[in-house]
C-alpha cells in the first residue's frame, strides 16, 4: 500500500493550505515517519467509526452498511465485577439503523456486530449524557493566579496548597466564585529548572512541589532543624529558585514519610490505603515508573527490556520487594498532594463558591514521561504536537509534547483519554482544555524534522467530546475549550452542542478592521478574559513594554507602536459606547462583566499592576517564564487592590457577602 493510501486510512492530511496561504505538502520521508509512528486504525464494515450514544430521547445509530440481514448487536462492559465482559444489552436489526434501548449505562463499552453469515466486528462505544455539566449559576467570575508565583511569609519559596486555601478565602472576600490556576500536573522532579506547567511528566498526577510540607501531620520542625532558615532565604527575590526550593521540599517530604512510616495513626494509615485503592493500578504503575526512572536515569525506551512496557505483575514484585519503601514514598507524596488540593476544594464549597477551583489541562505530555510509557499504543512518542507556519511563526511550531492518537484510543474504548480527563476534574469545578481543536485534529511533527514538515492527523472528535461530557457530568465539572484562533467551520457549534464552553480573550475579539467587538458579541456559555498567561498584562499593554521586551529578545511583537496606539484608541471607543468613560483596568473589567459570558477570569497580575507577563512564547531562557513572583505577599494583596472599584466593576456577577 502506498503512502497516500496509508495516510487516508490513518486520517493523515499531508496537504493543506497554511495561514500564510501557502500549500504545504509533507515530504515523503516525513510522511512515512508519521505513518510508522501511528498504530493501525480499524476500518469498520457496518459503522463509519466509534459509536457514540447520547442518552436523551430515542438515541439511534445509522449504519454505514447492514450486510446480510439480520444484523445482531451486543454491548459488553469491562467485566470488572465478574472477571469477564458483562453483556449490557443485545438485539438485532433488519434496517440500516439501530434504535438503542432505554437505560443504557453511561460509560465506555464494546459493541459487537454480527451478520447472518456469522461475520463479526467489534467497535468501541461510548454512552454519554447529552451535554456536559453546565453549572447552576447565571454569571460569576474567577480570580486567576499562577500558583507558583504566590508569596507568603510561611511557604518554602513557591506558592503551595496552603497558599491556595488563602487564595480561596481572598477570592471569596472579593466576591469571586473560585480560583483559576496554572496546570498542576506532575513534572520531572530531577529537572526542577524545567518548570513549564504545560510540559508534564503525567497529566494523571499532581506536582509535589505545591505540597505544604509543614501541614503534613507527621512532619515536625525538628526533623529538619534548619528548614525555617532555608525557607526564609528561598522566599527572597523576584523569581522562584526552583532547584534550591525543590531540594528542600524533597528533603522535607522524605522526612515526613519516614515519620509517617514510624508514627502514623491507624486512621491515617487507613486513609492512605483508601487512596491507594481508589487510584488503583494507575498509581501503582506511576510509583514504579518513578522508582525505575531514577534508577536507570535514561528515557524509558532505553531501560532493560523487561521494564520497557508496563507490567502489573512486575510492578507488584517491585512494590513488595526491596523497593517497597521507595514505591510507597511516591504514593505517599501523591496522597499528600491530593489531600491538600481536596482541602482547598472543600473550603471553596464551605464558603459557597459556585465553581471553586478552575484547573488547566496541558495539550500533551513529555515523551519520556509516565503517560507515554503507560499508554504506548495511545500516545505516539515519536511525534510532537505543534502548529504549522503562520504569520507570527513562519517556520511553524514544535511544542515537544506527545499526544494521543486515534487508533490507540479506539482499541481501548477511549479509556486512557477518559482517565486523563477524570484526573483533571477530580477536585475541579471547571477545567480548561488547552488547544481543544486537538480533539478534532492534531498537527504532528515527526522527531528529527522541522516543524514546517508536519501533517494534520484527524481525531475522533465526537467520541472524545462524548468522553469529556461523560466525565463532566460524573464530576459536576464545567469544561472550557481553548478555541482561540481560526478553527474549522462548524467546530465551535459542535462544541456548544456537547455543552463545551468557548474561551474568549478580549485582546483577540476584534473585527477585521481592528475594532474591539461589543458586549453582545460574546457567547453566554463561555469564559471571557482580558488576556492570557501568554499575552501581556494590562499594565504591560498600556505601557508598550511588551513590544519593547519582544524586540529586545529578537522576536516579532506582531504590531508596531502605531498599531498599539490605534488599539488603545479602539479600547476607549468601545468603553465609551457602553457609558464607561475611563480606561483603567476596572473600566475594562466593568465592560467584560456586562457580557453575557457566564464566567469572567481576572488575573492577579492585572489586579496588582504587574508589567511583565508570566510567559513569552518562543523563549526558553531569554525570559523568566514560569518563574516570576507576585510583587505582594498573599496577606497584603487585599490592601493593594482597589476593592471598591473591583466590587463596582463586578457587581453584576459577584457573590453576595464579600467584604
HELIX and SHEET records of a PDB file:
HELIX    1   1 UNK A    3  UNK A   10  1                                   8    
HELIX    2   2 UNK A   28  UNK A   37  1                                  10    
HELIX    3   3 UNK A  147  UNK A  149  5                                   3    
HELIX    4   4 UNK A  161  UNK A  174  1                                  14    
HELIX    5   5 UNK A  208  UNK A  210  5                                   3    
HELIX    6   6 UNK A  213  UNK A  215  5                                   3    
HELIX    7   7 UNK A  221  UNK A  224  5                                   4    
HELIX    8   8 UNK A  227  UNK A  234  1                                   8    
HELIX    9   9 UNK A  242  UNK A  263  1                                  22    
HELIX   10  10 UNK A  266  UNK A  296  1                                  31    
HELIX   11  11 UNK A  300  UNK A  302  5                                   3    
HELIX   12  12 UNK A  305  UNK A  307  5                                   3    
HELIX   13  13 UNK A  312  UNK A  320  1                                   9    
HELIX   14  14 UNK A  324  UNK A  350  1                                  27    
HELIX   15  15 UNK A  370  UNK A  374  1                                   5    
HELIX   16  16 UNK A  406  UNK A  411  1                                   6    
HELIX   17  17 UNK A  415  UNK A  425  1                                  11    
HELIX   18  18 UNK A  436  UNK A  439  5                                   4    
HELIX   19  19 UNK A  451  UNK A  453  5                                   3    
HELIX   20  20 UNK A  461  UNK A  475  1                                  15    
HELIX   21  21 UNK A  491  UNK A  497  1                                   7    
HELIX   22  22 UNK A  506  UNK A  508  5                                   3    
HELIX   23  23 UNK A  519  UNK A  521  5                                   3    
HELIX   24  24 UNK A  538  UNK A  543  1                                   6    
HELIX   25  25 UNK A  545  UNK A  552  1                                   8    
HELIX   26  26 UNK A  561  UNK A  577  1                                  17    
HELIX   27  27 UNK A  585  UNK A  594  1                                  10    
HELIX   28  28 UNK A  604  UNK A  607  1                                   4    
HELIX   29  29 UNK A  634  UNK A  636  5                                   3    
HELIX   30  30 UNK A  637  UNK A  640  1                                   4    
HELIX   31  31 UNK A  643  UNK A  649  1                                   7    
SHEET    1   A 5 UNK A  12  UNK A  13  0                                        
SHEET    2   A 5 UNK A 455  UNK A 458 -1                                        
SHEET    3   A 5 UNK A 441  UNK A 446 -1                                        
SHEET    4   A 5 UNK A 383  UNK A 387 -1                                        
SHEET    5   A 5 UNK A 397  UNK A 401 -1                                        
SHEET    1   B 2 UNK A  15  UNK A  17  0                                        
SHEET    2   B 2 UNK A  23  UNK A  25 -1                                        
SHEET    1   C 5 UNK A  51  UNK A  54  0                                        
SHEET    2   C 5 UNK A 120  UNK A 128  1                                        
SHEET    3   C 5 UNK A 107  UNK A 114 -1                                        
SHEET    4   C 5 UNK A  71  UNK A  76 -1                                        
SHEET    5   C 5 UNK A  87  UNK A  93 -1                                        
SHEET    1   D 2 UNK A  60  UNK A  62  0                                        
SHEET    2   D 2 UNK A  97  UNK A  99 -1                                        
SHEET    1   E 8 UNK A 478  UNK A 481  0                                        
SHEET    2   E 8 UNK A 430  UNK A 433  1                                        
SHEET    3   E 8 UNK A 356  UNK A 361  1                                        
SHEET    4   E 8 UNK A 178  UNK A 181  1                                        
SHEET    5   E 8 UNK A 140  UNK A 145  1                                        
SHEET    6   E 8 UNK A 599  UNK A 603  1                                        
SHEET    7   E 8 UNK A 526  UNK A 529  1                                        
SHEET    8   E 8 UNK A 502  UNK A 505  1                                        
SHEET    1   F 2 UNK A 185  UNK A 186  0                                        
SHEET    2   F 2 UNK A 202  UNK A 206 -1                                        
END                                                                             
